[in-house]
Amino acid sequence: MGVTRVATAALTTAVAGGLGLAACGALPQVTSAMPAVSHAAKSPAHAPAKQVRPRPETITYPAQGDARWRTAPAAGNTGGDKGTLLRYRVVVESDIKGLNVRGFADAVATTLNDPRGWTAGGTLRLRRVGPGDAYDFTIYLATPLTRDRLCESGLDSYTSCRNGDKVVLNVARWVKGVPDFGASLATYRQYMVNHEVGHRLGHGHELCGGRGDPAPVMQQQTLGLHGCTANPWPYLDGERYAGKPGAYDDKVPAADRGVS
Ligand SMILES: [Zn+2]
């Protein structure tokens, strides 16, 4: 109830690759020491082959970064195949360590280019541009207190936000997700990208339609699901999936203090 489905022509959007999230980290963890390599055999001229072990990405960040940014390169493909083109940059605050900027930007683009994403209506295309290119909006990955400086309102250092042409993703949520989300961190990341970009596209907050329903992407799923199930997508089964306008009076958890 309260959830409207607006029929939309099914769109066959070519999407490259998988979720692209593999390079984008996990919760901080300690990597165990490399095993010792025996030097006993052979002559010194034959150095033992290096044992390279893939290391999980460990993202660290202070509560307050200094608002210097690294800009991701342009993406090779554009989301959507017709409609208005919006160009965006992806920038990562320099004090966020252990995160591959391009890997992060590719995860963002993969989410935005998904056939369940905002371009599915056939009226919008989204293209990630690179340093020096003209752009319509910027997606920031920011430390919690830089997030507050960019957002200029709702200074909770916990949520993400959108302020004008600034789409501000809080690195604390990218790294930690939220409690009681009931879905993977990868799903939460897709949600935070689509929700905040949804604001830039003019969408306000929406309510859960009924117990057990997927939450509208514009529901504030960071703060509570209110009987709905986690859902990061604005289109489900090829149709726009939205709820009634509105917001809940949820309590915002404590400000994040960083990860070192
Ligand atoms: Zn919001």
Residues whose N, C-alpha, C, O or C-beta is under 5 A from the ligand:
A	BS01	ZN	none
